[in-house]
Amino acid sequence: MECNSIYVYGFGNPGRQDDGLGPMIIDRLENENIDCVTTDSNYQLNIEDADNIAGSDIVIFVDASIDAEEPF
C-alpha cells in the first residue's frame, strides 16, 4: 500500500530547556522508523529545507511556545 510522504520538522535549541521540544520529538520519531515519515530538525527553518518541504505531501512543524492560543 502506498502512503503520503510526511515531513516532520522540529525547531528549537536543545540546549535551552524552554525551546528544545521540536528536536526532542524528532529524536523520538527517528527511533520509531515510521513508514513514509521523514524527519529533520534545526535551530530554525533554512532555505535548504524548501526542497524537502516541496517534495512532501504533508508537512508538520513542531516548535515550543508558552503563549500559543488553544488548541496549540
Sequence and secondary structure as in RCSB ss.txt:
>XXXX:A:sequence
MECNSIYVYGFGNPGRQDDGLGPMIIDRLENENIDCVTTDSNYQLNIEDADNIAGSDIVIFVDASIDAEEPF
>XXXX:A:secstr
     EEEEEES TTSTTT HHHHHHHHHHHH  TTEEEEEESS  GGGHHHHHT SEEEEE   SS  TT 
